[in-house]
């Protein structure tokens, strides 16, 4: 499809000011609307996401115990190492009944880069990054586990999700309180010397691994796990706080005419930061995949937008500010065509 949309959205997590001390703890926050039940997550995908998330929680929290000097963060990190180690063991036992199931033993590229970012940070920068990553990670984890607890396709894994989800919601409540307290402290520091009731924004001066250029998400091709193109992203929908809620996927049609738009929760998608390798024998790569030229594998990476080889792109896509491709698991073009249509209303 050649339909192109120019969008300039800043995807950021909402900054919510809260008192540093509260008499009554707030209720556990819920995932955003539309993110509560990821669409059609199968057993294999659930195990992969849950295991990878658990490994990152453990490794990043071990770093927090070594590098953070914030007592609240260190206490939270201790709980993370203990609880996620136990959850990983239970997940392995629940998945053991599936002979074809292989538990991942290493982090995926996205989480590996996040862990590297924490390893390179220090002091307050480390603590802020750790807290933000834990906050966002537990939002996704609660959504994943709640969804599979409701509609999982494997009895053992479904029971595991049901038993583990309350612990994850408790983790999310704890890290939300820590985050809100830190944000309140940061704003107090910003206001010192200024007029009462005023504050300066925290300006962002360079890209971060947890921020994507939304203008680069529109137009991305969407594939299923069989590497079949099923549509492309037409829009990114954000709430009034700037948090991405969903993407609008266009399916069918020609040159943008006769398209069927479907709004899919952001959390239901899997984003790949690196290009897939070309197939052997010199054949064309799979749809949406950059061709790999091994003769240029050691060449320096040119700037963004310049002509480059697949191998160089694969090594640098995860730092350029947007993914290489997006996967909607367990979906087909026909299923999207038959899904409820998203309508823009009076101002498409």
Secondary structure by P-SEA (a helix, b strand, c coil): ccbbbbbbcccccbbbbbccccccccccccccccccccccccaaaaaaaaaaaaaaaaaaaaaaacccccaaaaaaaaaaaaaaaaaaaaaaaaacccccbbbbccccaaaaaaaaaaaaccaaaaaaaaaaaaaaaaaaaaaaaaaaacccccaaaaaaaaaaaaaaaaaaaaaaaaaaaaaaaaaaaaaccccccccccccccccccccccccccccbbbbcccccccbbbcbbbbcccccccbbbbbcccccccbbbbbbbbcccbbbbcbbbbcccccccccccbbbbcccccccccccccccccaaaaaacccccccccccccccccaaaaaacbbbbbcccc
